[in-house]
Amino acid sequence: MHYTEYYDNDFDSIPFYRNYPEYRPFIGKYFADGKSKILLLAESHYLPTSSTAHLVPKNWYENSSCLLTDEERRWINTRGIINSGKNQHWKHKGHTIYRNLEKALIESGIPKSANSFSYVACMNAFQRPAKTKDSLRVHEIDTENAFLVLNSVIEILKPDHICFVSSKASKHLAQKLICPSKAFAHPASAWWNRTSRSGVAREQFIKYMTECIS
């Protein structure tokens, strides 16, 4: 197991996690051992094409994962997805973000291991899944719940660095976090390797992470 359950009692004080425990953050087992504690914020999970539980935002937040199928719960299990690693679920096209992020983490100086996410914490910024092959259509209730969950997690983990790996999530949420953050393009998007005014997102991310851990 590449993550720790050390913070779970605190996480379970967050109402959303009591309803959707699968959404609890992946906290690498070496998260607190390094010079800096780093929290990575991705965008959102997905559910299978046939799923409907997430299509009405209000209903999603008023219900719980008890109403989901076993397959649907696997699709939103943050820890299950990240813990499984590149030899299993990371082969799926939808998990390109994890393959690309791990490569960048290793290039920044984080040890190459069976799972290099062991050295960071990672979660999705939005707490409602998007449609498969689509970006989340953000409603006010999504941002409200995201603020509540993210700021609660930050208070529990007390990270030294918070890093969005989704420009969309940062645009909607960064301004109301209780701590400052940095933002980069989504690692599964074309912008991850494309030159912009600020440079290539992947290279900028590696530079930032190198500074964080040095």
Summary of the structure (lengths in Angstrom):
residues: 214
radius of gyration: 16.1
end to end distance: 26.1
largest distance: 45.6
contacts: 654
relative contact order: 0.20
helix: 47%
strand: 12%
